[in-house]
Amino acid sequence: MKNLQEATERICELKGSQVALDALVPAVIEALSGSARRRLMASFDAHAEVARTAMLHADISDVVLSSFERDVARNRTLLQGRMGPLRSGLPAGVDGLLLTTTRITTFSADQVLTSASGFFYRRGDRLFLVSNLHVFADADSGHLPDRIELGVHTDLQDLTRHATVSLPLYHQGIRQWREATDAGGTVDIAAMDIPATALPADAVLQAFDETHLEPRDEEISIGDALTIVGFPLGFHDTVHHLAVARSASVASAYGVRFQRQGCFLTDARMHRGSSGSPVVRRRAHDRSAAPASSWQLLGVHSTRMDMRSRDRTQDESLGLNCAWYAQVLAMLTGDG
């Protein structure tokens, strides 16, 4: 009995030490300059590999190994400056939601083709750019760009500081984005892995993650209020490089595949350039919680819906839009 009590006390001590380290490590990293973080990242990767090799040749359980890999991934994320999606620390009045979204410009060589929207999604220590598939490639319309540019902030307090990141859409003829199909056919969502080396060391972008897909026992009903954040016709705050938000509502039965497609409808005034915008709702029961948990990512805005039979001289546009269910991101950003 005494040995069991001592073991329990030791486990509690270790938990307390772990919590203290979890508080210390982010504080130390935040105090480092971008160049110091890069040097620390290289050193950390080297030491982690040595530790990994030693453990693989030791009599250690799989639980210890998986815990090690999880914490290595978490610490690498901290070093890359991507921890704390939608976190606080922004200037007053600026919601972290605005920094999840970036303007995408597509190119064919040096020729500008289109402007669209996209957002950042984190899965473990990997960062993805999410937008519509038709932004990256649309053979039917002849839209076949070979690279994209997107913007990221480089100072959390001074949002006028901003950098442009260029990403190739193909490498040796192989597309660099992931796409999906379901029972209804092609899903108009694509996710593209952003290499850590492609971002400036001082990037302060915000990202959605799997927690923003969780329903948390909250029901979503027709008519519920939504927010769609993006760059309609490329319009945005050009000084602070921030997207703008449109108010919207759920316009079809949520959870039901509209006309057997993996999408639902929204009621909102939308424009070209908004393709790839995140469709979110503020959680009803998280008003006082941390900003990271206050938004639920429901979908990805795709296109406006209309009737071919509409008399354009007598009937207004329907004002309805297609939003593809965001749950597909769990598959698109998984291993494989």
N, C-alpha and C positions, 0 to 999 in steps of 0.2 A: 504493500500500500504506500509505503514511504517513497519507494522508487517511482511509482506512478505520479505521486504528488510533485516530486522533484522534476520529473519529465514535463509535467503540465506547466510548472512555473518557468522552466527553461524555454518552452515553446512560447509562452506569453512574453518573455523577455526578448526573444528573437523577433516576435511580431512588433513589439514596441521599437526595437532598433530599426526594423525595416521601414516603419512609418516615419521615423526621424530621417532616415536616408532619403525617402521619397520626398520629404520637404526640403532637404538640403540640396540635392542634385539639381533640381530646376532653378533654384536660387543662384547656384554657382554658375550654371550655364548662361542664365540671363545676364550675368555680369561680364561675360566674355565678349570680346569683339568678334567680328565675323572671321578674321584670319585665325584668331586663337581657337575658335570653334572648329575650323577646318583641320587645324593641327591636332586638336584633341580627338576629332573624329577618326583621323588616320591612326593615331596611337591606340584608341579604343578598339578599332577593328582588328589591329594586330594582336593586342592582348586577348581579345575575345577568341580569336582563332587559336591561340596557344592554349587557352583554357578549354576550349571545345575539344581539341585534340587529346589533351590530358584526360578529360572525362570519358571520351569514347573508348579509351584503353584502360579504364578503371571500372571497378565493380560498383556502378552507380545505377540507381533505378531510372526508368523512363520518366517518372514524375519529376525527378531532379533535372534531367536533361530538357524536358519540355518547359519547365519553369525558367531554366537558364536562357533558352532561346526566346521565350516571351519577354523576359526582362531586357535582353540584349536589343531586341526589336524596339521596345519601348524607349530605351535610353538613346538609341540611334534617332528615333523620332524627335526626342527632346533636342538633340544636338542639331538636327536639321531645321529646327525652329517651327515644327508643324504641330506641336502638342497644343492642346487647348482649343479645339474648334469652337468658333463663335465666342471666344473668351472675352473677358472684360479687359480693361486697360486701354480701350479706344477713347478718342476724344468724346466729350459729352454730346449726346444726341446721335451718335453713330452706332447703329446696331451691327454687330459682327456679321449678321446675315449678308450685308452689302459686300463684305470682303470675301464671301464664298464664290462670288460670281465674277466672271471676267469676260471682256470683249474678245471675240475671236475674229481675226481677219484671215481669209484664205487667199492663197497665191498660186499662180502658175508661173514658175520661175520668179521674175520680179514684177509680174503683172498682178495687180489687186483684182480679185474676183468678187468676193462677197464679204459682208459683215454679219456676224451671228453672235450668239451668247453661249456661255458654257459655265460650268462650275466645278469646284474641286471636291474630290471625294477621297477619303483616306481609308485604306484597308491595311491594318498592321503598320509596317514601316514603309508602305508603298503609297505613292500619291498618284491619283488619276485625274485627268481632265475628262469631264463628261459633257456631251452635247448630243445633238441629233445625228444619226447616221448620215442623213442627207446633207449635213454640213461638210462632212469629210469626203463624201462621194455620192453622186447621184447621176448614174449613167443615163437615166431616162431624160433628164434635162441637159445632159452634156456637161454637168458640173464635175470636173475632175481635177481639183487642186493637187499640188505636190508638196505643199508645206503650209503651215499656219503660224500666225503670230498671236500671242496673248500677253496680257499685262499683269504684273504683280506689284504690290506695294513693297517698299523697302524700309519704311519707318512707320511704326505703329501709331506714333503721335503726330508726325508730320505727313499727312496723307498726300501731299503734293509730290512727295518723292516716290518715284515709280520707275519700273524697268520693263522693257519689252523682251519677251522670250520667243525665240524662233524654234519650231519643232518640225522635222521632216515627217511627212505622212507615209513615206515608203523608205525602206532600207533594203538595198539589193533587190528591188522589185517586190518586196513583201510588205503588205500593209502593216502599219504600226498600231492600229486601233483594234479593239475587240468589238464584235457585234453578235447579235443573238437572233434566233428565230423561235417561234412557239407554234402552237396549234393553228394560229391565225395567219402565220407567215412571218415575214421580216418585221422585227421590232425596230422602230425608228429611234433607237438609243445606241450610242457608241461610247466606249470608255478607252482612253488612251493613257498608257503608263507614262508618267513624267519622270525622267531620270533625275536623280538628285543633282548630278553635275550640270543639268540644264538650267537650274535656278541660281540666281545670285545668292551669295552666302548670307546676305541680310534680308532675304525675302520674309515677309510677315503675313503671308496669305492665310486665310481661314478655310476650314474644310468640313464638310459633312462626313459622317461615318455611320457605321451600322446602328448606333444608338438612335440616329435620327429616322431610321426606318421602323423602329419599334412602335406598335400600336398602343401599348400600355393600357389596354382595356378601355380605350376611348373610342366611342362610336363616331363614325363619320357619316353624315346624312346629307341628302340633297339640300342645297341652299346654304350649306355651311360656308363661312368666310374663308377665303384663300388669299395668298399673296404670291405674285409672280414677279421675280426680280430679273431684270435683263437690260438689254440695250436696243430698244425699239428704234428702227431706222438709224442705229448707231448713236442715238441720243443718250447723253449721260453728263455727269458733272465732270467736265474736261479739266478742271483745276485740281480736284481731289481724286479724279479717276474712279468715281463711284457709280455703280449702276443705279437705276431708278426702279421703283416698285409700282405694279399695277394691282388694284383691288380686284378680286375675282370671287366667284362662288362655284360650288359643285353643281353641275348642271345635268348630270345623269346619275343613275344608281351607282354609288361608289362600291367597288368590289365586284361589280358585274362588268364583264368584257363587252364594251359597246360594239354592237354589230359583230360580235365574236372576235374583235381585235383586242390586244392587250392594252387598252386605253380607256379613259373616261373623259367626259366633256366638262369644260369650264365655261363660265359666262364672264367674259372680260373683253375690254377693248384692246386688241393686240395688233401689232404691226410686224412687217418684215424686219429681220434683225433680232427678233425675240426668240427665234428658234434655238432650243437648247437651254432655255431658262429653267431654273428650278421652280417647281410649284409646291408651296409649303403652306402649312396651317400652324397657328400658334396653339400650343397645347393648352387645353382648358384647365388642367390641374397643376401647371408648373409656373404660375405667375410669379412666385417668389423664389423659384429655383434658379440655379446657375444658367446663364445664357445658352450654354451648350445643350441644355435639355429642353429649352422653351419652344423649339421649332420641330415640327415633324415634316420630313421630306416625303411628299406623296407622289410626285410625278415629274415628268420632264415635258415642258411645253413643246409642241411640234408645229402644228399648222392650224390655220383658221378653217372652220367648216362652213360650207355654203351649199346651196341648192342650185344645181344646174338649171332647173326650171324657173329660178327666180327672175321676175321681170325687173331688170335693173333700173328702169325708169319709174316704177311704182313701189317696189319693195326694197326696204333697207336690208343690209347684210344681216344674217342671223346673229352675229356677235358671239358665236360659239366657237370653241377651240378644242383641239385634240391634245390631251396630256397622257403620255404613256406612263404606266405604273412604274414607280421607282424601285419596286421590290426586285426587278430584274438585275439591279446593280449587285446584289448579293452573289449572283452567278457570274456576271460579267467581270467582277474584280477578284474572283476567287483564284486559287492556284490552278495552274494548267494552261 
